[in-house]
Amino acid sequence: MAKNEKRVQVTLACEECKRRNYITTKNKLNDRERIEMRKFCSWERRHTLHKETR
């Protein structure tokens, strides 16, 4: 099966500790801007804002 080039892997970094905790995929055509999610940070031990890095 061919890999879909519309979806790309992105890395999410915590805004508090600046560590890269998560890797997820996003659709390039629908989500042009960098994504932001509230995810659990194991170093901070609480939910924090995670932003997409390059």
DRENFIZA-374263 format. One record per residue: residue in three letters; residue number from 1; x, z, y of N, C-alpha, C in turn; chain. Coordinates in nm, 4 decimals. Layout:
<pt 'ALA', NUM, <X, Z, Y>, <X, Z, Y>, <X, Z, Y>, 'A'>
...
END
This chain:
<pt 'MET', 1, <0.0839, 0.0000, -0.1177>, <0.0000, 0.0000, 0.0000>, <0.0889, 0.0000, 0.1246>, 'A'>
<pt 'ALA', 2, <0.0570, -0.0829, 0.2203>, <0.1381, -0.0938, 0.3417>, <0.1191, 0.0287, 0.4311>, 'A'>
<pt 'LYS', 3, <0.2269, 0.0668, 0.4967>, <0.2200, 0.1808, 0.5878>, <0.1526, 0.1371, 0.7167>, 'A'>
<pt 'ASN', 4, <0.0646, 0.2221, 0.7681>, <-0.0094, 0.1907, 0.8893>, <0.0784, 0.2186, 1.0112>, 'A'>
<pt 'GLU', 5, <0.1094, 0.1176, 1.0900>, <0.1973, 0.1347, 1.2060>, <0.1264, 0.1910, 1.3271>, 'A'>
<pt 'LYS', 6, <-0.0046, 0.2031, 1.3223>, <-0.0781, 0.2593, 1.4349>, <-0.0637, 0.4105, 1.4413>, 'A'>
<pt 'ARG', 7, <-0.0367, 0.4730, 1.3274>, <-0.0187, 0.6182, 1.3234>, <0.1301, 0.6504, 1.3187>, 'A'>
<pt 'VAL', 8, <0.1725, 0.7421, 1.4033>, <0.3133, 0.7794, 1.4096>, <0.3267, 0.9295, 1.3892>, 'A'>
<pt 'GLN', 9, <0.4422, 0.9700, 1.3375>, <0.4699, 1.1124, 1.3210>, <0.5185, 1.1698, 1.4524>, 'A'>
<pt 'VAL', 10, <0.4675, 1.2873, 1.4887>, <0.5106, 1.3557, 1.6094>, <0.5474, 1.4992, 1.5729>, 'A'>
<pt 'THR', 11, <0.6390, 1.5560, 1.6485>, <0.6827, 1.6931, 1.6281>, <0.6218, 1.7804, 1.7361>, 'A'>
<pt 'LEU', 12, <0.5697, 1.8962, 1.6962>, <0.5103, 1.9896, 1.7913>, <0.6043, 2.1073, 1.8111>, 'A'>
<pt 'ALA', 13, <0.6321, 2.1401, 1.9372>, <0.7216, 2.2509, 1.9699>, <0.6431, 2.3592, 2.0422>, 'A'>
<pt 'CYS', 14, <0.6751, 2.4831, 2.0107>, <0.6108, 2.5978, 2.0729>, <0.6558, 2.6090, 2.2185>, 'A'>
<pt 'GLU', 15, <0.5631, 2.6396, 2.3074>, <0.5959, 2.6544, 2.4490>, <0.6617, 2.7892, 2.4778>, 'A'>
<pt 'GLU', 16, <0.6406, 2.8879, 2.3925>, <0.6973, 3.0211, 2.4146>, <0.8436, 3.0268, 2.3697>, 'A'>
<pt 'CYS', 17, <0.8685, 2.9935, 2.2426>, <1.0037, 3.0087, 2.1871>, <1.0801, 2.8767, 2.1812>, 'A'>
<pt 'LYS', 18, <1.0139, 2.7641, 2.2118>, <1.0749, 2.6297, 2.2158>, <1.1210, 2.5790, 2.0791>, 'A'>
<pt 'ARG', 19, <1.0756, 2.6403, 1.9719>, <1.1130, 2.5928, 1.8384>, <1.0158, 2.4863, 1.7914>, 'A'>
<pt 'ARG', 20, <1.0672, 2.3946, 1.7136>, <0.9848, 2.2864, 1.6604>, <0.9273, 2.3309, 1.5266>, 'A'>
<pt 'ASN', 21, <0.7998, 2.3655, 1.5269>, <0.7377, 2.4279, 1.4113>, <0.6578, 2.3319, 1.3240>, 'A'>
<pt 'TYR', 22, <0.5982, 2.2294, 1.3812>, <0.5042, 2.1458, 1.3076>, <0.5367, 1.9982, 1.3231>, 'A'>
<pt 'ILE', 23, <0.5032, 1.9213, 1.2187>, <0.5082, 1.7755, 1.2228>, <0.3687, 1.7278, 1.1844>, 'A'>
<pt 'THR', 24, <0.3129, 1.6387, 1.2655>, <0.1803, 1.5857, 1.2391>, <0.1795, 1.4378, 1.2750>, 'A'>
<pt 'THR', 25, <0.0671, 1.3718, 1.2525>, <0.0554, 1.2306, 1.2880>, <-0.0508, 1.2145, 1.3943>, 'A'>
<pt 'LYS', 26, <-0.0349, 1.1085, 1.4738>, <-0.1372, 1.0763, 1.5725>, <-0.1515, 0.9258, 1.5802>, 'A'>
<pt 'ASN', 27, <-0.2660, 0.8814, 1.6272>, <-0.2931, 0.7396, 1.6435>, <-0.2430, 0.6972, 1.7814>, 'A'>
<pt 'LYS', 28, <-0.1492, 0.6032, 1.7843>, <-0.0905, 0.5578, 1.9110>, <-0.1926, 0.4897, 2.0003>, 'A'>
<pt 'LEU', 29, <-0.2880, 0.4204, 1.9404>, <-0.3848, 0.3451, 2.0201>, <-0.4875, 0.4361, 2.0867>, 'A'>
<pt 'ASN', 30, <-0.5305, 0.5402, 2.0193>, <-0.6329, 0.6293, 2.0739>, <-0.5746, 0.7401, 2.1599>, 'A'>
<pt 'ASP', 31, <-0.4565, 0.7901, 2.1263>, <-0.3947, 0.9029, 2.1962>, <-0.2657, 0.8566, 2.2615>, 'A'>
<pt 'ARG', 32, <-0.2765, 0.8076, 2.3825>, <-0.1590, 0.7597, 2.4543>, <-0.0735, 0.8748, 2.5057>, 'A'>
<pt 'GLU', 33, <-0.1374, 0.9805, 2.5556>, <-0.0642, 1.0931, 2.6133>, <-0.0069, 1.1812, 2.5023>, 'A'>
<pt 'ARG', 34, <0.0781, 1.2734, 2.5432>, <0.1316, 1.3697, 2.4471>, <0.0221, 1.4699, 2.4116>, 'A'>
<pt 'ILE', 35, <0.0163, 1.5063, 2.2844>, <-0.0903, 1.5950, 2.2404>, <-0.0483, 1.7410, 2.2575>, 'A'>
<pt 'GLU', 36, <-0.1468, 1.8277, 2.2742>, <-0.1267, 1.9722, 2.2850>, <-0.2248, 2.0400, 2.1909>, 'A'>
<pt 'MET', 37, <-0.1756, 2.1371, 2.1152>, <-0.2602, 2.2112, 2.0215>, <-0.2234, 2.3582, 2.0250>, 'A'>
<pt 'ARG', 38, <-0.3218, 2.4430, 1.9991>, <-0.2928, 2.5844, 1.9813>, <-0.2709, 2.6067, 1.8323>, 'A'>
<pt 'LYS', 39, <-0.1464, 2.6400, 1.7963>, <-0.1095, 2.6587, 1.6564>, <-0.0427, 2.7952, 1.6416>, 'A'>
<pt 'PHE', 40, <-0.0304, 2.8407, 1.5172>, <0.0341, 2.9687, 1.4902>, <0.1850, 2.9511, 1.4906>, 'A'>
<pt 'CYS', 41, <0.2539, 3.0336, 1.5676>, <0.3997, 3.0345, 1.5707>, <0.4479, 3.1528, 1.4877>, 'A'>
<pt 'SER', 42, <0.5253, 3.1253, 1.3826>, <0.5691, 3.2341, 1.2946>, <0.6745, 3.3227, 1.3585>, 'A'>
<pt 'TRP', 43, <0.7452, 3.2721, 1.4606>, <0.8448, 3.3553, 1.5274>, <0.7797, 3.4465, 1.6309>, 'A'>
<pt 'GLU', 44, <0.6766, 3.3957, 1.6991>, <0.6038, 3.4776, 1.7956>, <0.4962, 3.5627, 1.7271>, 'A'>
<pt 'ARG', 45, <0.4573, 3.5210, 1.6079>, <0.3534, 3.5869, 1.5271>, <0.2178, 3.5927, 1.5981>, 'A'>
<pt 'ARG', 46, <0.1858, 3.4827, 1.6653>, <0.0554, 3.4693, 1.7289>, <0.0309, 3.3212, 1.7574>, 'A'>
<pt 'HIS', 47, <-0.0914, 3.2894, 1.7951>, <-0.1248, 3.1519, 1.8292>, <-0.0746, 3.1211, 1.9697>, 'A'>
<pt 'THR', 48, <-0.0002, 3.0112, 1.9824>, <0.0535, 2.9685, 2.1111>, <0.0287, 2.8193, 2.1289>, 'A'>
<pt 'LEU', 49, <0.0507, 2.7731, 2.2495>, <0.0351, 2.6308, 2.2782>, <0.1569, 2.5550, 2.2266>, 'A'>
<pt 'HIS', 50, <0.1310, 2.4500, 2.1508>, <0.2361, 2.3630, 2.0996>, <0.2174, 2.2253, 2.1603>, 'A'>
<pt 'LYS', 51, <0.3266, 2.1673, 2.2137>, <0.3203, 2.0355, 2.2751>, <0.4077, 1.9377, 2.1987>, 'A'>
<pt 'GLU', 52, <0.3708, 1.8124, 2.2095>, <0.4446, 1.7060, 2.1431>, <0.5819, 1.6861, 2.2080>, 'A'>
<pt 'THR', 53, <0.6846, 1.6710, 2.1248>, <0.8196, 1.6445, 2.1747>, <0.8591, 1.5034, 2.1341>, 'A'>
<pt 'ARG', 54, <0.9680, 1.4564, 2.1887>, <1.0165, 1.3229, 2.1532>, <1.1325, 1.3320, 2.0595>, 'A'>
END
